[in-house]
């Protein structure tokens, strides 16, 4: 069986660490990020992100899990996004994070949920969505394409 995903929009999120890395706690390091802005393209006009958080957890094998949410302001109705997923960094990323260095550009896969009264976004409120792209700790950016699975 073939699966086909349809692109909805591109989301670029600007992030910055809220504090130094927390941990280690077992084989995990906690990295809270503040979402300071960004853009969402794919509506009639490009829209700006208001704010949000991404609470990341780095494991010793280089897997970085994301738990985030942010709000996009739009005249026709704000859009709330919640996401979880992983970015896969090289194995030495854990040790580098202990030294205060965030991983550079690495692949990222997320599951996404939305909540909105915006007429174009209401149909997505109860649909499973995925996002694929890259997380770049050095540049302070999470850049993904949001996809639907019809």
N, C-alpha and C positions, 0 to 999 in steps of 0.2 A: 504494500500500500504506500503510495506517495503522499507526502505532506507538503503543502504549499503555504508559505507564510507571505502575507502582504504587508509592505511597509506602511506605517502610519505617519511617522515623523522622525526627525532627528532631535536628540536631546543632548545638549552640552551643559555640564554642571561644573561650576567653579567651586572647589573645596579647599579648606585649610584646616590643619589639625587644631583642635581646641586646646590641647595640652600635650605634654610629652607622652610618649607611649606608656601605657599602664601595664605592669607585669615585669617579668613573666609570672603567669599563674598556670602551673603545670607546663604544658607545651604550647601555651597560647599567650599572645600579646594583644592587648586591647588598644585601639586607636580611634578615639572619637573625633569626627570631622564636623565642621560647620559648613553648610552649603551657603555660600555667600552670593550666589547669583548664577547666571547662565542664560541659555536661550532654548526655546522650543520652536522648531521650524516645521511647517506642515499645515498650519491653520491658514486662514486668509492672509494674515500678517504674521511676521515673526513675533513671538511673545517672550517676555522676560520672566525668569524665575524670581520669586520673591525671596524665599529662604527655606531652610530645612536642615536636617542632620543626616549623617551617615555614620553609624557606629560599626566600625570594622574590627574584625578579629583575625589575626595572623597566626597560623599554625606553623610548627617547626618544618613541615614539608613544603612551605611556601604558599599554601592555599590561604587566600585572603577572602573572608566572607563579609558581605555587605548587608546591613539592615538599615534602610534609609527611607526617608520621606521628605517631600518638598511640595510647595504650592506654586502654581503658575497663575499669575494675574491675567485676566482677560475680561474685556467689557461685557461679553455675552455670558460670563459665568466663570468663576475661578475653577481650577482643576487641581485636585489633590492626587499626588502619586505616592504609592508605597512600593518599595522594592526589596527583594532579597536575592542573593546569588553569590557567585564566586568570581574572583580574579585569580589567575594562576601565575605566581611569581617564581623565579628560580629558587632552588633550595637555600642558597646563601642569603636570601632576602630577610629571613628571620633574624639572623645574626646582624645584618646591616640595620634592621629596624631597632634592635637593641642599642646600636650606636647612634640612633637618631636619624638614619637615612631611609626615606620612603622609597618603595620600588619605583622604577621608571615605567615606561609604557608596557603594559601587560594585557593579555586578552581577558575579556569580562563577559559573563553570561548572567542575566538577571530574569527573575519572574516579576511581573509588575501588575499592580491593581490600581484602578483609578476611581475617583468619586467626583462627579461634577454635575452641575445643572446646565452647562454649556450644551447647546443643541447638537453640535458635532461630536461631543465627547460622551453624552448620555448613553449611547449604545455600547460603549466600551466599559461601562461601570460594572457589568456582570460577566465580562468576557475574560478568558485567560489571555494574557499578553506576555510576550517575551522581549527582551532587549539584548542585543549583542553589540560589542564594540571594544573599547579599551579604557582602562584605568591608568592614569599617569600621575603618580604621587609627586614626582619631581616638578611637573608643570602645574599640579593642583587641579586636575581635570578628569572628569568621567565623561566620556563621549560615546553615546550609543545610538543605535537605530531601534526604534520601537516597532515591533511586528505583531500582527494579529494572526491567529490560526483559525481560518474560517471553517 
